[in-house]
Amino acid sequence: MKNIEKIKMEDMKVMMVFFSATGNTQKIANVIQQKLHELNVSVSILDITSYLSRKEEISISQYDAVIFGFPIYSMRAPRVCREWLQKLDGEGKKCSVFFTFGGFGKDPAHYYIKELLEKQNFKLVSTGEFLGAHTFNRSGWQAAEGHPNQSDFNAAQEYTIRTIKRFTGEDLNEIREFKKPIFSSNQLDQAEKYRFHLITQLPTRSNNSCSMCGLCEKMCPTNAMNMIKGIADVNSCIACFRCIANCPDAVLHTNDLSNTWTKKLELHKTTKEEINNLKSKIYL
Ligand SMILES: Cc1cc2nc3c(=O)[nH]c(=O)nc-3n(C[C@H](O)[C@H](O)[C@H](O)COP(=O)(O)O)c2cc1C
């Protein structure tokens, strides 16, 4: 293991890995990349959104530290990202994770990612959570509209500075303990399983003005979309809305979720204004 205590910023090699189905996480990753350049830190980027990119074997041997960026899906990093992480050896190196989320149930994400990364032999030094318009806004919700915005980008710059200080050893403090969530991993797995029955239906082609460009199939992060059938596979679709967001003919859709929006707010005992005014946060 390379000793990275008190390494100079300009000698540091960082890898940033992110998954972003509809672009929010990528926007934050771009801000972090820019800030790393300003700090003279060398950074390599790995986008693991595509199905094939997650099949490639990777090693972090040549890097001093890793930054991971994920959206929050059902209170945790997406299942496909957690599965990908389970194949990665952290080699005892420092890492940080930032999430984007639509304003609900984010605390378990921090706790469970720390647990997973430590199992993979990483040393987590910081996490961040940045507001991002909820994916389901495309189907009638109104959560965290307009995010990420300049205030989230400012928080992402601050996150980068604080994280690099932990990577270089200028800040030798350990990351805080996260409170154990009331939901176990098994309970969250169950909730995820029933999503298609309770909330969203499968992305489906709505009419015949499809130009059959095949982009939905090509871009699908889990190989779930079938352009001929015009519907995603129930066992592999993760409801990320990547196909819907990128369809040039706008013929893909899921069910209208506007009727579940009020129930969602009631369940979380909050309001649209409260959600939209939440602030992005850094955990050290
Ligand atoms: C399947 C699914 C589940 C989600 N679950 C949550 C959640 O539990 N809490 C939350 O605040 N946002 C949730 N979101 C919203 C996303 O975390 C948010 O919109 C994120 O910024 C999307 O990132 P991306 O644009 O990089 O894909 C969910 C989105 C999807 C698609």
Ligand as a Chemical Component Dictionary entry (heavy atoms), coordinates in Angstrom:
data_LIG
# 
_chem_comp.id                   LIG 
_chem_comp.type                 NON-POLYMER 
_chem_comp.pdbx_formal_charge   0 
_chem_comp.three_letter_code    LIG 
# 
loop_
_chem_comp_atom.comp_id 
_chem_comp_atom.atom_id 
_chem_comp_atom.alt_atom_id 
_chem_comp_atom.type_symbol 
_chem_comp_atom.charge 
_chem_comp_atom.model_Cartn_x 
_chem_comp_atom.model_Cartn_y 
_chem_comp_atom.model_Cartn_z 
_chem_comp_atom.pdbx_ordinal 
LIG C1  C1  C 0 -35.268 4.343  -9.005  1  
LIG C2  C2  C 0 -35.017 5.645  -8.325  2  
LIG C3  C3  C 0 -35.088 5.729  -6.947  3  
LIG C4  C4  C 0 -34.829 6.948  -6.296  4  
LIG N1  N1  N 0 -34.855 6.993  -4.934  5  
LIG C5  C5  C 0 -34.606 8.169  -4.302  6  
LIG C6  C6  C 0 -34.595 8.236  -2.850  7  
LIG O1  O1  O 0 -34.738 7.232  -2.145  8  
LIG N2  N2  N 0 -34.401 9.454  -2.286  9  
LIG C7  C7  C 0 -34.212 10.595 -3.033  10 
LIG O2  O2  O 0 -34.078 11.665 -2.478  11 
LIG N3  N3  N 0 -34.153 10.542 -4.405  12 
LIG C8  C8  C 0 -34.339 9.354  -5.032  13 
LIG N4  N4  N 0 -34.273 9.307  -6.415  14 
LIG C9  C9  C 0 -33.942 10.536 -7.173  15 
LIG C10 C10 C 0 -32.478 10.572 -7.617  16 
LIG O3  O3  O 0 -31.613 10.247 -6.557  17 
LIG C11 C11 C 0 -32.070 11.959 -8.127  18 
LIG O4  O4  O 0 -32.977 12.458 -9.040  19 
LIG C12 C12 C 0 -30.662 11.921 -8.716  20 
LIG O5  O5  O 0 -30.127 13.221 -8.759  21 
LIG C13 C13 C 0 -30.615 11.329 -10.128 22 
LIG O6  O6  O 0 -29.280 11.323 -10.573 23 
LIG P1  P1  P 0 -28.851 11.230 -12.119 24 
LIG O7  O7  O 0 -29.546 12.363 -12.842 25 
LIG O8  O8  O 0 -27.378 11.393 -12.091 26 
LIG O9  O9  O 0 -29.287 9.896  -12.620 27 
LIG C14 C14 C 0 -34.514 8.110  -7.070  28 
LIG C15 C15 C 0 -34.453 7.997  -8.461  29 
LIG C16 C16 C 0 -34.689 6.790  -9.084  30 
LIG C17 C17 C 0 -34.578 6.711  -10.574 31 
# 
loop_
_chem_comp_bond.comp_id 
_chem_comp_bond.atom_id_1 
_chem_comp_bond.atom_id_2 
_chem_comp_bond.value_order 
_chem_comp_bond.pdbx_ordinal 
LIG C1  C2  SING 1  
LIG C2  C3  SING 2  
LIG C2  C16 DOUB 3  
LIG C3  C4  DOUB 4  
LIG C4  N1  SING 5  
LIG C4  C14 SING 6  
LIG N1  C5  DOUB 7  
LIG C5  C6  SING 8  
LIG C5  C8  SING 9  
LIG C6  O1  DOUB 10 
LIG C6  N2  SING 11 
LIG N2  C7  SING 12 
LIG C7  O2  DOUB 13 
LIG C7  N3  SING 14 
LIG N3  C8  DOUB 15 
LIG C8  N4  SING 16 
LIG N4  C9  SING 17 
LIG N4  C14 SING 18 
LIG C9  C10 SING 19 
LIG C10 O3  SING 20 
LIG C10 C11 SING 21 
LIG C11 O4  SING 22 
LIG C11 C12 SING 23 
LIG C12 O5  SING 24 
LIG C12 C13 SING 25 
LIG C13 O6  SING 26 
LIG O6  P1  SING 27 
LIG P1  O7  DOUB 28 
LIG P1  O8  SING 29 
LIG P1  O9  SING 30 
LIG C14 C15 DOUB 31 
LIG C15 C16 SING 32 
LIG C16 C17 SING 33 
# 
